[in-house]
Structures are given as structure tokens and as C-alpha cells.
Amino acid sequence: MVSVNIALNSLSEFEGGGTFFEGLIDSPHHRQDPIIRPSGVGHALAHLSTERHAGAPTRSGVREILVFFLTMRPYGLPPRAPPIERAFHLKIAAKEMTQVSQAITCLDMALKERPMDGEAHFWKGFRLLLQDQQEVVGINDQNDAIIVRRIQKSIHHMQRAQECAPFDARIHCFAGMAYKRIVDFRYNRKRTETSLEGLRPEDRIVLELSVECFQNAMYLHEKYLR
């Protein structure tokens, strides 16, 4: 699917605006400004709809644009929404669901439509992390194993989300929380304090990954502010 954005009014009628592309933040092949602005009335910007983007703020005046989408299907097949659109609606439905298990099922359907959907991976990782924190279970080996697997799945989907959307500060932040959560869980279950001196080598590595994620999130946040 291709998104097309056409400028309808003169640049003199507004300040700011344009289209922000996340992937241009640190691109060595592009100017420092990750915002592409129209050159005048009729200027068209076309890009893959899967390219992470957003409208840049219009600081004053009114910016008028025409946006439409182009897609295609094999000749002779009945009309059907493309995978990106089906995944989009499934993600919206998942966000509105209060039952975590239902939301996760909906996100699984979205990922079946688009396996490399970073947002769907993020929301599934987030829901799994939320499910772990909401549920209160007794302390026994079986329950502990279930919770650890759930957190590990959360980390897996956060990692996939980072691969698909490496410039999303939100994803890095929650990935850091997921890494820290699994270490906290292990030590809280043992009724021991979490300290760097008492950490196992593998847990120290996980905490270092957590810190790295938080650092990436802060770097990207500051980058956006500039």
C-alpha cells in the first residue's frame, strides 16, 4: 500500500507542517531535518504506508492536504482489504479490549497478517507484561515458570518491535522495563534484595540490556525534542 499526500494551499498560509519520517532521524544519506515539507501547491509526497511517519505540527495558519492510498490485488480475486489495513483494524480493536487474553489473540491475528508489524509486536509485548503485573498467583514452581515464560515472551516481542521500529523511543523504554522485570521477579520470589554484588552473571547481562534500552529511549526522546 502506498500513501500519497498532496498539498492544496500555499506555503504562505501556514507555518510548520510537513511529514515526519522516523527512519530519517539518523540517516547519513539525508539532511538533518527528518521532516519533508511541500514545495508548493500540488506538491505530492508518496511513500510506503508501512514507513513510520507522522504529520509535523502546524505552528500557525491552516494547512490543507489531500491524502489517499493506493493498493492492488491480483486480477480476478474478490475485493478484500490489504493485510496492512486488516492488521491496522485488529490493532485498534486490541487496544480497546479490557481482557488481556482477548487482546493478545487479536494481536496474534494482526501479526499473522503482517509478521513484521513493529507496533503489533510492541502491543503484544506490552500486554504480556501488563498481564504478568495484574495477575496475583501463589508462590510455587509451576506458577513461577508460567510467569517467567510470559515475561520472556514479552521480551521477545519487544525485541522484534525494536528491529521493526528502531527509532521508537517508547519501544526501547518498555523493552528496558521488560528486561528489568524478569530480574526483579526472580529476586523478589526469593525474598532477597536485588543488588549488583549479588547478581548472577546472566542477570547482570540482562540488567545491562535494560540500561541500554533506557539510554536509547532517552537519546531518541531528546532527538525528537530537537
Phi, psi and omega per residue, in radians:
M1 nan 2.383 -3.133
V2 -2.012 2.312 3.059
S3 -1.666 2.390 3.124
V4 -2.191 2.282 -3.109
N5 -2.184 2.073 -3.090
I6 -2.034 2.235 3.108
A7 -1.307 2.307 -3.075
L8 -1.906 -0.281 -3.131
N9 -2.286 2.903 -3.030
S10 -1.187 2.604 3.097
L11 -1.098 -0.388 -3.127
S12 -1.280 -0.183 -3.076
E13 -1.610 -0.073 3.130
F14 -2.760 2.855 3.057
E15 -2.127 2.489 -3.120
G16 1.537 -2.508 3.134
G17 1.319 -3.000 -3.078
G18 1.827 -3.100 -3.114
T19 -2.078 2.159 -3.137
F20 -1.559 2.269 3.101
F21 -2.023 2.076 -3.084
E22 -1.038 -0.686 -3.079
G23 -1.197 -0.179 -3.133
L24 -1.605 -0.020 -3.061
I25 -1.020 -0.883 -3.089
D26 -2.006 0.364 -3.105
S27 -1.244 2.184 3.125
P28 -1.297 -0.200 -3.079
H29 -1.741 0.203 -3.090
H30 -2.376 2.773 3.091
R31 -1.070 2.906 -3.086
Q32 -1.087 -0.588 -3.079
D33 -1.362 2.042 3.141
P34 -1.453 0.147 -3.139
I35 -1.791 2.187 3.080
I36 -1.722 2.136 -3.087
R37 -1.946 2.614 -3.127
P38 -1.188 2.627 3.110
S39 -1.593 -0.190 3.128
G40 2.892 -3.099 -3.141
V41 -1.058 2.327 3.139
G42 1.575 -0.154 3.104
H43 -1.085 2.252 -3.115
A44 -2.012 2.393 3.076
L45 -2.093 2.122 -3.136
A46 -2.115 2.408 -3.137
H47 -2.772 2.830 3.078
L48 -1.088 2.364 -3.127
S49 -1.121 -0.402 3.132
T50 -1.346 -0.231 3.089
E51 -1.196 2.132 -3.063
R52 -1.168 2.162 -3.045
H53 -2.659 2.950 3.107
A54 -2.799 2.735 3.072
G55 -1.294 2.263 3.091
A56 -1.316 2.588 -3.085
P57 -1.038 2.400 2.996
T58 -1.593 1.972 -3.005
R59 -1.334 -0.536 3.108
S60 -2.757 2.782 -3.127
G61 1.347 -2.871 -3.122
V62 -2.226 2.228 3.102
R63 -1.836 2.120 -3.118
E64 -1.898 2.266 -3.112
I65 -2.413 2.762 3.009
L66 -2.026 2.154 -3.129
V67 -2.084 2.303 3.031
F68 -2.568 2.954 -3.037
F69 -2.205 2.490 3.121
L70 -2.033 2.329 3.079
T71 -2.530 3.085 -3.125
M72 -2.595 2.781 3.060
R73 -2.485 2.679 3.135
P74 -1.012 2.468 -3.106
Y75 -1.065 2.385 3.063
G76 1.651 -0.239 3.125
L77 -1.492 2.611 3.119
P78 -1.163 2.682 3.131
P79 -1.011 2.365 3.110
R80 -2.703 2.401 3.137
A81 -1.052 2.482 3.127
P82 -1.179 2.788 -3.107
P83 -0.932 -0.694 -3.109
I84 -1.085 -0.637 3.139
E85 -1.279 -0.711 3.120
R86 -1.123 -0.731 3.107
A87 -1.106 -0.671 3.140
F88 -1.027 -0.847 -3.111
H89 -1.210 -0.583 3.088
L90 -1.162 -0.661 3.109
K91 -1.158 -0.718 3.103
I92 -1.062 -0.778 3.133
A93 -1.082 -0.709 -3.123
A94 -1.119 -0.683 -3.129
K95 -1.119 -0.513 -3.085
E96 -1.530 -0.160 -3.099
M97 -1.417 2.369 3.117
T98 -1.534 -0.465 3.099
Q99 -1.420 2.062 -3.077
V100 -1.055 -0.733 -3.095
S101 -1.103 -0.676 3.117
Q102 -1.183 -0.713 3.126
A103 -1.090 -0.723 -3.140
I104 -1.135 -0.698 3.078
T105 -1.057 -0.728 3.141
C106 -1.147 -0.693 3.122
L107 -1.209 -0.586 3.053
D108 -1.075 -0.677 3.108
M109 -1.154 -0.689 3.115
A110 -1.118 -0.712 -3.136
L111 -1.241 -0.462 3.042
K112 -1.172 -0.613 3.094
E113 -1.260 -0.747 -3.102
R114 -2.402 1.577 -3.076
P115 -1.046 -0.429 -3.108
M116 -1.794 0.528 3.119
D117 -1.458 1.786 -3.088
G118 -1.067 -0.667 -3.127
E119 -1.157 -0.703 3.114
A120 -1.127 -0.709 3.083
H121 -1.094 -0.733 3.135
F122 -1.067 -0.856 -3.073
W123 -1.150 -0.586 3.085
K124 -1.194 -0.757 3.085
G125 -1.064 -0.704 3.124
F126 -1.132 -0.784 -3.137
R127 -1.117 -0.707 3.108
L128 -1.108 -0.700 3.113
L129 -1.157 -0.719 3.120
L130 -1.144 -0.697 3.139
Q131 -1.085 -0.708 3.128
D132 -1.099 -0.699 -3.075
Q133 -1.356 -0.445 -3.111
Q134 -1.414 -0.608 -3.044
E135 -1.440 2.355 3.086
V136 -1.938 2.070 -3.108
V137 -2.241 2.796 3.129
G138 -1.215 2.781 -3.125
I139 -1.511 1.862 3.007
N140 -2.729 2.874 -3.026
D141 -1.070 -0.646 -3.099
Q142 -1.176 -0.821 3.121
N143 -1.125 -0.710 3.127
D144 -1.052 -0.733 -3.129
A145 -1.124 -0.672 3.121
I146 -1.105 -0.795 -3.105
I147 -1.163 -0.735 3.135
V148 -1.080 -0.754 3.110
R149 -1.090 -0.653 -3.136
R150 -1.152 -0.752 3.118
I151 -1.155 -0.685 3.106
Q152 -1.089 -0.667 3.067
K153 -1.134 -0.685 3.089
S154 -1.040 -0.793 3.125
I155 -1.080 -0.732 3.127
H156 -0.998 -0.826 -3.108
H157 -1.249 -0.557 3.049
M158 -1.142 -0.674 3.099
Q159 -1.120 -0.753 3.098
R160 -1.096 -0.696 3.116
A161 -1.100 -0.688 3.109
Q162 -1.109 -0.652 3.117
E163 -1.168 -0.692 -3.085
C164 -1.386 -0.569 -3.085
A165 -2.369 1.249 -3.019
P166 -1.175 -0.214 -3.107
F167 -1.844 0.279 3.119
D168 -1.626 1.863 -3.099
A169 -1.079 -0.619 3.139
R170 -1.028 -0.740 -3.125
I171 -1.120 -0.783 3.136
H172 -1.080 -0.684 -3.129
C173 -1.097 -0.854 -3.109
F174 -1.273 -0.484 3.031
A175 -1.112 -0.728 3.083
G176 -1.058 -0.688 3.112
M177 -1.141 -0.676 -3.136
A178 -1.156 -0.758 3.093
Y179 -1.045 -0.805 -3.116
K180 -1.163 -0.611 -3.096
R181 -1.064 -0.714 -3.074
I182 -1.210 -0.596 3.086
V183 -1.235 -0.784 3.111
D184 -1.018 -0.714 -3.108
F185 -1.090 -0.803 -3.110
R186 -1.046 -0.745 -3.057
Y187 -1.419 -0.569 3.084
N188 -1.158 -0.643 3.111
R189 -1.125 -0.541 3.140
K190 -1.487 -0.015 -3.111
R191 1.030 0.650 3.127
T192 -2.107 2.728 3.104
E193 -1.373 2.493 3.090
T194 -1.518 2.004 3.100
S195 -2.384 2.634 -3.113
L196 -1.068 -0.595 -3.104
E197 -1.192 -0.574 -3.066
G198 -1.639 0.059 -3.088
L199 -1.337 2.494 2.970
R200 -1.222 2.684 -3.116
P201 -0.967 -0.704 -3.125
E202 -1.184 -0.584 3.103
D203 -1.276 -0.577 3.086
R204 -1.104 -0.689 3.110
I205 -1.105 -0.730 3.136
V206 -1.105 -0.733 3.125
L207 -1.158 -0.606 3.076
E208 -1.126 -0.660 3.065
L209 -1.128 -0.661 3.108
S210 -1.072 -0.823 3.137
V211 -1.089 -0.713 3.122
E212 -1.072 -0.707 3.116
C213 -1.111 -0.782 3.135
F214 -1.112 -0.667 3.110
Q215 -1.127 -0.729 3.093
N216 -1.098 -0.695 3.130
A217 -1.099 -0.758 -3.137
M218 -1.185 -0.674 3.107
Y219 -1.067 -0.813 -3.123
L220 -1.178 -0.661 3.113
H221 -1.067 -0.781 3.122
E222 -1.155 -0.615 3.122
K223 -1.110 -0.737 3.125
Y224 -1.124 -0.711 -3.120
L225 -1.090 -0.568 3.118
R226 -1.354 nan nan
